[in-house]
Amino acid sequence: MNQGFFGFSGVINDLTNIKVQEFDISGSFVIPPFAKRLYVLLIGGGGSGGSGGRYASGSTNVGGGGGGGGRMFVDDFPINMFGSPGTMINVVIGAGGTSVAGATVNTTAGTAGNAGGASSISINGTPGTMILAGGGNGGGAGNNGLGGSGGGGGQSWCFGDVTGVAGGGGNGSATNYPQGPGATQLPNGTTGLWNLQSNGGCGGGGLNSSDVAATGGAITAGGAFTAQYSPRYTSGNNLRQPGQPNTGTAGDSSFGYTIAGQYSPGLGGVGGGGGSSTNAGPGQNGYRGGGGGGGGAALNGFNGGASGAGGNGYCVLIAYG
């Protein structure tokens, strides 16, 4: 079945009276004369991942947690909910949480990530906010024996009603696993991209008590998404490869990658790999509200990995009639 735009009936493809406007930065939208309905997709900024710590040989040293994805709001309204033709709608795009540096002093933990900012929609010249999509929370810091917890997604509301959904980030780990993002925390060893709200960042890799460094968390596909094979969307294999151990380099970038096509949430960032003989790897940045990846953990004498920043929020407004 043709779904047309994300979450929108395929019949929109046959419309001639239509205005589509995307927002990666704040801006405004003027309701056109023909409009009878307005479709709204609004996503808050993603939280940044937590960074990796550095600890002594023989300890269980765990990477930072992935940042939570920005909250997503999607709905279709009669145009009179927003005004009449010529009414200006103001769109504010929430900034992604900024990256945090990894530990550079022996026997210290990493740093918790920063929350993303809220995205909102309001009517120009009218007090108050009509729709708000909250930013994701930052991922937890990586430390000795306890992984950084994945950040949760923020709240959203529309006309006073709490609504919307968001993806939580993956936990940091001391061992290899494909820890991806999810609408709820996913256990170690599971795939991550299960639904349209799976926009959290992945956890960073660490080191076990034998000083074996781990890969970071990868973004993988699960559920219905295993049947989709567009190279820019989801696929049955890892979508974005994680940071590898003892390289000090980041994994695949998520920039430009979305969950379900052009008008949809972006992916979170993959986690950085651990470091036993080099500095640990950094987490990657999220995209379009995706949470940042957690930084990898390192042994004393090497630096913990910085976290990935959260992706800035996103909005698309579609007026049609």
C-alpha atoms as a printed R data frame, in Angstrom:
    type eleno elety resid chain resno      x      y      z
1   ATOM     1    CA   MET     A     1  0.000  0.000  0.000
2   ATOM     2    CA   ASN     A     2  1.304  3.464 -0.898
3   ATOM     3    CA   GLN     A     3  1.725  5.458  2.304
4   ATOM     4    CA   GLY     A     4  2.874  8.662  0.583
5   ATOM     5    CA   PHE     A     5  4.395 10.960  3.165
6   ATOM     6    CA   PHE     A     6  5.390  9.561  6.545
7   ATOM     7    CA   GLY     A     7  2.237  8.720  8.485
8   ATOM     8    CA   PHE     A     8  0.069 10.269  5.789
9   ATOM     9    CA   SER     A     9 -2.393  8.823  3.315
10  ATOM    10    CA   GLY     A    10 -1.081  8.031 -0.150
11  ATOM    11    CA   VAL     A    11 -3.940 10.095 -1.636
12  ATOM    12    CA   ILE     A    12 -1.799 13.198 -1.008
13  ATOM    13    CA   ASN     A    13  0.247 12.268 -4.065
14  ATOM    14    CA   ASP     A    14 -2.777 13.071 -6.261
15  ATOM    15    CA   LEU     A    15 -3.385 16.537 -4.813
16  ATOM    16    CA   THR     A    16 -2.534 19.645 -6.814
17  ATOM    17    CA   ASN     A    17 -3.320 22.136 -4.047
18  ATOM    18    CA   ILE     A    18 -0.563 21.384 -1.583
19  ATOM    19    CA   LYS     A    19  2.207 23.287  0.200
20  ATOM    20    CA   VAL     A    20  5.047 21.389  1.885
21  ATOM    21    CA   GLN     A    21  7.649 23.155  4.008
22  ATOM    22    CA   GLU     A    22 10.427 21.527  6.041
23  ATOM    23    CA   PHE     A    23 12.234 23.125  8.976
24  ATOM    24    CA   ASP     A    24 15.706 22.150 10.145
25  ATOM    25    CA   ILE     A    25 16.038 25.621 11.679
26  ATOM    26    CA   SER     A    26 13.393 27.923 13.142
27  ATOM    27    CA   GLY     A    27 11.173 29.760 10.690
28  ATOM    28    CA   SER     A    28  7.595 30.565  9.706
29  ATOM    29    CA   PHE     A    29  4.825 29.095  7.543
30  ATOM    30    CA   VAL     A    30  1.976 31.076  5.960
31  ATOM    31    CA   ILE     A    31 -1.327 29.222  5.466
32  ATOM    32    CA   PRO     A    32 -2.128 29.270  1.707
33  ATOM    33    CA   PRO     A    33 -5.558 30.283  0.318
34  ATOM    34    CA   PHE     A    34 -6.561 26.742 -0.726
35  ATOM    35    CA   ALA     A    35 -5.775 25.022  2.578
36  ATOM    36    CA   LYS     A    36 -8.463 22.956  4.279
37  ATOM    37    CA   ARG     A    37 -6.232 20.788  6.483
38  ATOM    38    CA   LEU     A    38 -2.747 20.946  7.972
39  ATOM    39    CA   TYR     A    39 -0.493 17.955  8.621
40  ATOM    40    CA   VAL     A    40  2.116 18.447 11.354
41  ATOM    41    CA   LEU     A    41  5.240 16.456 12.189
42  ATOM    42    CA   LEU     A    42  7.287 18.031 14.986
43  ATOM    43    CA   ILE     A    43 10.372 16.561 16.695
44  ATOM    44    CA   GLY     A    44 12.363 17.920 19.642
45  ATOM    45    CA   GLY     A    45 16.141 18.048 19.789
46  ATOM    46    CA   GLY     A    46 17.942 14.844 20.767
47  ATOM    47    CA   GLY     A    47 19.978 14.554 23.967
48  ATOM    48    CA   SER     A    48 23.721 14.050 23.732
49  ATOM    49    CA   GLY     A    49 25.321 10.810 24.844
50  ATOM    50    CA   GLY     A    50 27.335 10.378 28.015
51  ATOM    51    CA   SER     A    51 31.119 10.262 27.681
52  ATOM    52    CA   GLY     A    52 33.472  7.441 28.636
53  ATOM    53    CA   GLY     A    53 35.597  7.292 31.785
54  ATOM    54    CA   ARG     A    54 39.078  5.855 32.382
55  ATOM    55    CA   TYR     A    55 40.012  3.382 35.090
56  ATOM    56    CA   ALA     A    56 42.750  0.973 36.143
57  ATOM    57    CA   SER     A    57 43.549 -2.368 34.556
58  ATOM    58    CA   GLY     A    58 41.420 -5.249 35.816
59  ATOM    59    CA   SER     A    59 38.306 -3.180 36.472
60  ATOM    60    CA   THR     A    60 35.024 -3.349 34.591
61  ATOM    61    CA   ASN     A    61 35.031 -0.049 32.756
62  ATOM    62    CA   VAL     A    62 31.798  0.833 30.994
63  ATOM    63    CA   GLY     A    63 31.040  3.307 28.193
64  ATOM    64    CA   GLY     A    64 28.649  6.224 28.300
65  ATOM    65    CA   GLY     A    65 24.938  5.827 27.631
66  ATOM    66    CA   GLY     A    66 23.255  6.997 24.440
67  ATOM    67    CA   GLY     A    67 21.216 10.180 24.488
68  ATOM    68    CA   GLY     A    68 17.434 10.030 24.384
69  ATOM    69    CA   GLY     A    69 15.687 10.889 21.129
70  ATOM    70    CA   GLY     A    70 13.596 14.026 20.835
71  ATOM    71    CA   ARG     A    71  9.882 13.618 21.374
72  ATOM    72    CA   MET     A    72  7.817 13.253 18.221
73  ATOM    73    CA   PHE     A    73  4.362 14.687 17.586
74  ATOM    74    CA   VAL     A    74  2.376 13.885 14.446
75  ATOM    75    CA   ASP     A    75 -1.250 14.677 13.565
76  ATOM    76    CA   ASP     A    76 -3.558 16.099 10.918
77  ATOM    77    CA   PHE     A    77 -5.875 19.061 11.693
78  ATOM    78    CA   PRO     A    78 -8.651 21.114 10.075
79  ATOM    79    CA   ILE     A    79 -7.075 24.406  9.076
80  ATOM    80    CA   ASN     A    80 -9.365 26.486 11.297
81  ATOM    81    CA   MET     A    81 -7.545 25.069 14.328
82  ATOM    82    CA   PHE     A    82 -4.652 27.338 13.309
83  ATOM    83    CA   GLY     A    83 -6.453 30.231 11.635
84  ATOM    84    CA   SER     A    84 -7.405 31.296  8.139
85  ATOM    85    CA   PRO     A    85 -5.457 31.782  4.897
86  ATOM    86    CA   GLY     A    86 -2.656 34.278  5.446
87  ATOM    87    CA   THR     A    87 -2.151 33.321  9.095
88  ATOM    88    CA   MET     A    88  1.539 32.975  9.976
89  ATOM    89    CA   ILE     A    89  2.632 29.931 11.999
90  ATOM    90    CA   ASN     A    90  5.905 30.260 13.900
91  ATOM    91    CA   VAL     A    91  8.096 27.159 14.176
92  ATOM    92    CA   VAL     A    92 10.875 26.903 16.764
93  ATOM    93    CA   ILE     A    93 13.370 24.061 16.273
94  ATOM    94    CA   GLY     A    94 14.993 22.757 19.446
95  ATOM    95    CA   ALA     A    95 18.762 22.432 19.483
96  ATOM    96    CA   GLY     A    96 20.373 19.053 20.078
97  ATOM    97    CA   GLY     A    97 22.227 18.506 23.340
98  ATOM    98    CA   THR     A    98 25.891 19.439 23.084
99  ATOM    99    CA   SER     A    99 28.655 16.830 23.208
100 ATOM   100    CA   VAL     A   100 30.638 16.248 26.421
101 ATOM   101    CA   ALA     A   101 34.338 15.390 26.636
102 ATOM   102    CA   GLY     A   102 35.641 12.029 27.831
103 ATOM   103    CA   ALA     A   103 37.704 11.577 30.987
104 ATOM   104    CA   THR     A   104 41.323 12.770 30.723
105 ATOM   105    CA   VAL     A   105 42.391 12.096 34.344
106 ATOM   106    CA   ASN     A   106 43.144  8.608 35.697
107 ATOM   107    CA   THR     A   107 40.424  6.838 37.673
108 ATOM   108    CA   THR     A   108 37.637  9.258 36.829
109 ATOM   109    CA   ALA     A   109 34.174  8.817 35.366
110 ATOM   110    CA   GLY     A   110 32.906 10.323 32.165
111 ATOM   111    CA   THR     A   111 30.327 13.103 32.053
112 ATOM   112    CA   ALA     A   112 26.566 12.842 31.642
113 ATOM   113    CA   GLY     A   113 25.135 14.174 28.394
114 ATOM   114    CA   ASN     A   114 23.047 17.303 27.896
115 ATOM   115    CA   ALA     A   115 19.334 17.443 27.165
116 ATOM   116    CA   GLY     A   116 17.988 18.577 23.808
117 ATOM   117    CA   GLY     A   117 15.752 21.603 23.443
118 ATOM   118    CA   ALA     A   118 12.016 21.565 22.782
119 ATOM   119    CA   SER     A   119 10.538 22.296 19.356
120 ATOM   120    CA   SER     A   120  7.272 24.215 19.225
121 ATOM   121    CA   ILE     A   121  4.550 25.674 17.024
122 ATOM   122    CA   SER     A   122  2.662 28.893 17.772
123 ATOM   123    CA   ILE     A   123  0.533 31.445 15.944
124 ATOM   124    CA   ASN     A   124  2.266 34.711 15.152
125 ATOM   125    CA   GLY     A   125  0.889 37.512 17.325
126 ATOM   126    CA   THR     A   126 -0.977 35.112 19.625
127 ATOM   127    CA   PRO     A   127  0.359 34.373 23.134
128 ATOM   128    CA   GLY     A   128  1.274 30.836 24.091
129 ATOM   129    CA   THR     A   129  2.358 27.646 22.351
130 ATOM   130    CA   MET     A   130 -0.034 25.359 20.478
131 ATOM   131    CA   ILE     A   131  2.154 22.260 20.037
132 ATOM   132    CA   LEU     A   132  5.381 21.342 21.816
133 ATOM   133    CA   ALA     A   133  7.730 18.388 21.325
134 ATOM   134    CA   GLY     A   134 10.208 18.037 24.181
135 ATOM   135    CA   GLY     A   135 13.896 17.334 23.792
136 ATOM   136    CA   GLY     A   136 15.521 14.037 24.749
137 ATOM   137    CA   ASN     A   137 17.491 13.638 27.965
138 ATOM   138    CA   GLY     A   138 21.253 13.203 28.025
139 ATOM   139    CA   GLY     A   139 22.859  9.784 28.391
140 ATOM   140    CA   GLY     A   140 24.493  8.741 31.650
141 ATOM   141    CA   ALA     A   141 28.230  8.947 32.303
142 ATOM   142    CA   GLY     A   142 30.407  5.864 31.867
143 ATOM   143    CA   ASN     A   143 32.267  4.739 35.005
144 ATOM   144    CA   ASN     A   144 33.818  1.827 36.864
145 ATOM   145    CA   GLY     A   145 31.483 -1.157 36.921
146 ATOM   146    CA   LEU     A   146 28.308  0.711 36.054
147 ATOM   147    CA   GLY     A   147 27.328  1.562 32.515
148 ATOM   148    CA   GLY     A   148 25.991  4.930 31.562
149 ATOM   149    CA   SER     A   149 22.223  4.631 31.344
150 ATOM   150    CA   GLY     A   150 20.462  5.623 28.147
151 ATOM   151    CA   GLY     A   151 18.680  8.964 28.232
152 ATOM   152    CA   GLY     A   152 14.891  9.000 27.987
153 ATOM   153    CA   GLY     A   153 12.812 11.024 25.551
154 ATOM   154    CA   GLY     A   154 11.072 14.233 26.627
155 ATOM   155    CA   GLN     A   155  7.332 14.925 26.811
156 ATOM   156    CA   SER     A   156  5.194 16.657 24.240
157 ATOM   157    CA   TRP     A   157  1.763 18.222 24.264
158 ATOM   158    CA   CYS     A   158 -0.821 19.630 21.883
159 ATOM   159    CA   PHE     A   159 -3.469 22.170 22.903
160 ATOM   160    CA   GLY     A   160 -2.818 21.249 26.540
161 ATOM   161    CA   ASP     A   161 -2.954 17.446 26.154
162 ATOM   162    CA   VAL     A   162  0.206 15.423 26.836
163 ATOM   163    CA   THR     A   163  0.967 13.253 23.814
164 ATOM   164    CA   GLY     A   164  3.722 12.027 21.511
165 ATOM   165    CA   VAL     A   165  6.472  9.461 21.806
166 ATOM   166    CA   ALA     A   166 10.270  9.272 21.755
167 ATOM   167    CA   GLY     A   167 13.085  6.747 21.830
168 ATOM   168    CA   GLY     A   168 15.299  6.068 24.826
169 ATOM   169    CA   GLY     A   169 19.058  5.732 24.404
170 ATOM   170    CA   GLY     A   170 21.019  2.495 24.757
171 ATOM   171    CA   ASN     A   171 23.004  1.706 27.906
172 ATOM   172    CA   GLY     A   172 26.797  1.660 27.903
173 ATOM   173    CA   SER     A   173 28.493 -1.729 28.005
174 ATOM   174    CA   ALA     A   174 31.782 -3.437 28.904
175 ATOM   175    CA   THR     A   175 31.324 -6.165 26.275
176 ATOM   176    CA   ASN     A   176 30.439 -6.339 22.589
177 ATOM   177    CA   TYR     A   177 26.775 -6.123 21.701
178 ATOM   178    CA   PRO     A   178 24.580 -4.476 19.047
179 ATOM   179    CA   GLN     A   179 22.873 -2.152 21.503
180 ATOM   180    CA   GLY     A   180 20.603  0.036 19.470
181 ATOM   181    CA   PRO     A   181 18.047  2.661 20.386
182 ATOM   182    CA   GLY     A   182 14.419  1.929 21.203
183 ATOM   183    CA   ALA     A   183 11.155  3.395 22.427
184 ATOM   184    CA   THR     A   184 11.968  1.580 25.657
185 ATOM   185    CA   GLN     A   185 15.302  0.275 26.892
186 ATOM   186    CA   LEU     A   186 16.344 -2.773 24.914
187 ATOM   187    CA   PRO     A   187 18.285 -5.595 26.583
188 ATOM   188    CA   ASN     A   188 21.853 -6.364 25.542
189 ATOM   189    CA   GLY     A   189 22.075 -8.417 22.369
190 ATOM   190    CA   THR     A   190 18.826 -7.230 20.793
191 ATOM   191    CA   THR     A   191 18.385 -5.255 17.621
192 ATOM   192    CA   GLY     A   192 17.306 -1.679 17.958
193 ATOM   193    CA   LEU     A   193 15.264 -0.036 15.194
194 ATOM   194    CA   TRP     A   194 11.819 -1.486 15.828
195 ATOM   195    CA   ASN     A   195  9.467  1.430 15.235
196 ATOM   196    CA   LEU     A   196  9.154  5.035 14.147
197 ATOM   197    CA   GLN     A   197 10.141  6.244 17.615
198 ATOM   198    CA   SER     A   198 13.459  4.381 17.726
199 ATOM   199    CA   ASN     A   199 15.565  7.541 17.573
200 ATOM   200    CA   GLY     A   200 17.723  7.228 20.702
201 ATOM   201    CA   GLY     A   201 21.520  7.063 20.580
202 ATOM   202    CA   CYS     A   202 23.558  3.903 21.167
203 ATOM   203    CA   GLY     A   203 25.706  3.138 24.198
204 ATOM   204    CA   GLY     A   204 29.504  3.313 24.156
205 ATOM   205    CA   GLY     A   205 31.718  0.243 24.466
206 ATOM   206    CA   GLY     A   206 34.066 -0.315 27.399
207 ATOM   207    CA   LEU     A   207 36.462 -2.900 28.803
208 ATOM   208    CA   ASN     A   208 35.840 -6.053 30.790
209 ATOM   209    CA   SER     A   209 37.895 -7.169 33.800
210 ATOM   210    CA   SER     A   210 40.400 -8.828 31.418
211 ATOM   211    CA   ASP     A   211 40.967 -5.463 29.709
212 ATOM   212    CA   VAL     A   212 39.352 -6.627 26.455
213 ATOM   213    CA   ALA     A   213 37.949 -3.558 24.692
214 ATOM   214    CA   ALA     A   214 34.432 -3.677 23.235
215 ATOM   215    CA   THR     A   215 32.769 -2.177 20.187
216 ATOM   216    CA   GLY     A   216 30.206  0.557 20.607
217 ATOM   217    CA   GLY     A   217 26.501  0.068 20.057
218 ATOM   218    CA   ALA     A   218 25.293 -0.289 16.452
219 ATOM   219    CA   ILE     A   219 21.983  0.747 14.950
220 ATOM   220    CA   THR     A   220 20.224 -2.318 13.604
221 ATOM   221    CA   ALA     A   221 16.790 -3.092 12.209
222 ATOM   222    CA   GLY     A   222 14.141 -5.250 13.818
223 ATOM   223    CA   GLY     A   223 10.462 -6.096 13.508
224 ATOM   224    CA   ALA     A   224  8.746 -4.858 10.361
225 ATOM   225    CA   PHE     A   225 11.788 -2.799  9.395
226 ATOM   226    CA   THR     A   226 13.742 -5.915  8.394
227 ATOM   227    CA   ALA     A   227 11.650 -5.966  5.200
228 ATOM   228    CA   GLN     A   228 12.730 -2.486  4.076
229 ATOM   229    CA   TYR     A   229 15.891 -2.185  2.017
230 ATOM   230    CA   SER     A   230 16.234  1.411  0.905
231 ATOM   231    CA   PRO     A   231 19.919  2.306  1.445
232 ATOM   232    CA   ARG     A   232 18.943  5.547  3.179
233 ATOM   233    CA   TYR     A   233 16.321  4.005  5.438
234 ATOM   234    CA   THR     A   234 16.328  0.718  7.334
235 ATOM   235    CA   SER     A   235 17.641 -2.690  6.339
236 ATOM   236    CA   GLY     A   236 18.116 -6.171  7.696
237 ATOM   237    CA   ASN     A   237 21.778 -5.611  8.554
238 ATOM   238    CA   ASN     A   238 23.405 -2.983 10.721
239 ATOM   239    CA   LEU     A   239 22.310  0.383  9.405
240 ATOM   240    CA   ARG     A   240 25.191  2.236 10.987
241 ATOM   241    CA   GLN     A   241 28.338  0.442 12.065
242 ATOM   242    CA   PRO     A   242 29.657  1.262 15.551
243 ATOM   243    CA   GLY     A   243 33.049  2.510 16.686
244 ATOM   244    CA   GLN     A   244 35.596 -0.309 16.833
245 ATOM   245    CA   PRO     A   245 37.828 -1.025 19.837
246 ATOM   246    CA   ASN     A   246 41.391  0.304 20.064
247 ATOM   247    CA   THR     A   247 41.050  2.601 17.066
248 ATOM   248    CA   GLY     A   248 40.147  5.905 18.711
249 ATOM   249    CA   THR     A   249 37.886  6.677 15.763
250 ATOM   250    CA   ALA     A   250 34.141  7.146 15.439
251 ATOM   251    CA   GLY     A   251 31.724  4.746 13.781
252 ATOM   252    CA   ASP     A   252 29.443  5.528 10.846
253 ATOM   253    CA   SER     A   253 27.786  8.928 10.664
254 ATOM   254    CA   SER     A   254 23.984  9.080 10.880
255 ATOM   255    CA   PHE     A   255 23.775 12.406  9.048
256 ATOM   256    CA   GLY     A   256 21.128 12.248  6.333
257 ATOM   257    CA   TYR     A   257 19.680  8.923  7.514
258 ATOM   258    CA   THR     A   258 16.027  8.738  8.543
259 ATOM   259    CA   ILE     A   259 13.809  5.994  9.905
260 ATOM   260    CA   ALA     A   260 11.107  5.970  7.240
261 ATOM   261    CA   GLY     A   261 11.823  8.336  4.389
262 ATOM   262    CA   GLN     A   262 12.256 12.042  3.792
263 ATOM   263    CA   TYR     A   263  9.585 13.313  6.169
264 ATOM   264    CA   SER     A   264 10.417 11.265  9.248
265 ATOM   265    CA   PRO     A   265 12.654 11.221 12.348
266 ATOM   266    CA   GLY     A   266 16.407 10.811 11.965
267 ATOM   267    CA   LEU     A   267 18.622  8.094 13.395
268 ATOM   268    CA   GLY     A   268 20.534  8.320 16.646
269 ATOM   269    CA   GLY     A   269 24.315  8.140 16.746
270 ATOM   270    CA   VAL     A   270 26.311  4.934 17.161
271 ATOM   271    CA   GLY     A   271 28.506  4.365 20.209
272 ATOM   272    CA   GLY     A   272 32.276  4.727 20.413
273 ATOM   273    CA   GLY     A   273 34.565  1.722 20.922
274 ATOM   274    CA   GLY     A   274 36.563  1.095 24.084
275 ATOM   275    CA   GLY     A   275 40.299  1.642 24.348
276 ATOM   276    CA   SER     A   276 42.850 -0.567 26.141
277 ATOM   277    CA   SER     A   277 45.874  0.431 24.015
278 ATOM   278    CA   THR     A   278 44.617  3.693 22.482
279 ATOM   279    CA   ASN     A   279 42.244  6.480 23.387
280 ATOM   280    CA   ALA     A   280 38.633  5.339 23.323
281 ATOM   281    CA   GLY     A   281 36.433  6.252 20.375
282 ATOM   282    CA   PRO     A   282 33.833  9.032 20.395
283 ATOM   283    CA   GLY     A   283 30.112  8.550 19.940
284 ATOM   284    CA   GLN     A   284 28.535  9.809 16.739
285 ATOM   285    CA   ASN     A   285 26.045 12.659 16.451
286 ATOM   286    CA   GLY     A   286 22.322 12.061 16.089
287 ATOM   287    CA   TYR     A   287 20.319 13.412 13.160
288 ATOM   288    CA   ARG     A   288 16.925 15.178 13.126
289 ATOM   289    CA   GLY     A   289 16.165 14.692 16.801
290 ATOM   290    CA   GLY     A   290 18.220 11.507 17.155
291 ATOM   291    CA   GLY     A   291 20.132 11.036 20.404
292 ATOM   292    CA   GLY     A   292 23.921 11.188 20.374
293 ATOM   293    CA   GLY     A   293 26.011  8.051 20.840
294 ATOM   294    CA   GLY     A   294 27.868  7.329 24.068
295 ATOM   295    CA   GLY     A   295 31.654  7.598 24.225
296 ATOM   296    CA   GLY     A   296 33.842  4.552 24.766
297 ATOM   297    CA   ALA     A   297 35.712  3.854 28.017
298 ATOM   298    CA   ALA     A   298 39.500  3.588 28.353
299 ATOM   299    CA   LEU     A   299 42.250  2.316 30.628
300 ATOM   300    CA   ASN     A   300 44.269  4.726 32.747
301 ATOM   301    CA   GLY     A   301 46.771  6.525 30.566
302 ATOM   302    CA   PHE     A   302 44.307  6.852 27.679
303 ATOM   303    CA   ASN     A   303 41.396  9.254 27.242
304 ATOM   304    CA   GLY     A   304 37.750  8.254 27.443
305 ATOM   305    CA   GLY     A   305 35.678  8.890 24.324
306 ATOM   306    CA   ALA     A   306 33.672 12.069 23.906
307 ATOM   307    CA   SER     A   307 29.952 11.707 23.359
308 ATOM   308    CA   GLY     A   308 28.023 12.436 20.209
309 ATOM   309    CA   ALA     A   309 25.800 15.508 20.114
310 ATOM   310    CA   GLY     A   310 22.044 15.166 19.818
311 ATOM   311    CA   GLY     A   311 20.489 16.031 16.484
312 ATOM   312    CA   ASN     A   312 18.602 19.304 16.185
313 ATOM   313    CA   GLY     A   313 14.833 18.972 16.024
314 ATOM   314    CA   TYR     A   314 12.787 18.929 12.842
315 ATOM   315    CA   CYS     A   315  9.370 19.919 11.548
316 ATOM   316    CA   VAL     A   316  7.384 19.484  8.356
317 ATOM   317    CA   LEU     A   317  4.061 21.260  7.722
318 ATOM   318    CA   ILE     A   318  1.825 20.190  4.841
319 ATOM   319    CA   ALA     A   319 -1.188 22.323  3.962
320 ATOM   320    CA   TYR     A   320 -3.611 20.849  1.439
321 ATOM   321    CA   GLY     A   321 -7.137 21.207  0.186
